[in-house]
Amino acid sequence: MLQLPFRERFVHALASRAAMASVWCRIEDANGVGVGWGEGCPRSYVTAELLEPSAAQLRSMAEHLRGHTLRSLDDITALLDELLPSAPSLRCAVEMALLDLLGRARGRSVAELLGASASRVRYSAVISAEQPAKVTQLARRGVALSFADYKLKVDAELEQNLARLDALREVIGPEPSVRVDANAAWSLTEAPAHIEALHARGVTLFEQPLPVVAGIPGHRQLRARIPAAAKLMVDESIVSWADLNTLLDARVVDRLLLKVSKQGGPLRCLAFARRAAAAGVPCHLGNHVGESSLLSAAGRVVAGAHAFETVEGSFGPLLLAADIVAEPLCFGAGGWAPVRYASAPGWGLDVMLDWDNL
């Protein structure tokens, strides 16, 4: 397990964090020469995974991995389908380490292995669910970085949410797009009023408006009560393949928010995105707040291998007071960042962790 402190607290409707918390995986090849690194972010309120039990389960995986020969991406997927069909954060950590190891063995970057053809990716600004004065401060930072679009975290207080949106718009002006993320804060009774009021102020995309337990029936009822131009997107409601297939079959939401760790690793995240695209449902790529540069690297590669509507992450030293690499990954002006961020094989990062003391 590893925790890295934030420069300032990040708040949304399901959690308030002052530090990141993740599990780490380090895998050596049979010769003890090649090493691969992986990271996963267990979140009890998203994947029903707890940090300490996840770390213990990860330690127990060593014996099951020993002796396997992995020569391709399909080999990695087949092995993890057998060993970790659930537990997405653990699967992500192991998959990332195996991809790192495979890339290093072949002398190729993971971006090459995954066919990431885009040269660069553009990130969104994400504004924490703060008081309006703080939203103003954060928005000014976004303007200084020339972001083209923003995600605004909101909660169950309608007037406060409107004040947050007004504070954001006053700073960024009318041009940048703004979507809101309720993180399941609204009930089916409350959600229509929130959506109608925010939509009247120009918001058209609403992420995870309802709790996961609302399911397909709840989202179907909500759809019937809101403006036709208001688009619904889910995050916490899509973790497993079963979730994906159910949502695609039901056609009650317009977009899906995927995350590398939540979906179980880069390969599975891309598989989700491609399955959704085949069904005509666009995907956005999110991130777990406070992920290190390693998961940021994975997100960047995944974003370079599929046409996501928007991409979040790579906040690096803008959020983290410490990282696990000497040169943390972070987007630049306009939110732009290169997909091929390093020339070295694997993830191309020099991880500086005292493994024996993790």
PyMOL commands that set and color helices and strands:
alter all, ss='L'
color gray80, all
select helices_A, chain A and resi 44-47+51-60+62-65+73-83+88-106+110-113+132-144+158-172+191-200+212-225+241-250+260-263+266-278+293-305+316-318+333-335+355-357
alter helices_A, ss='H'
color red, helices_A
select strands_A, chain A and resi 2-12+15-28+35-40+120-122+125-127+149-153+177-181+205-207+231-234+255-258+283-285+336-338
alter strands_A, ss='S'
color yellow, strands_A
deselect
rebuild
show_as cartoon
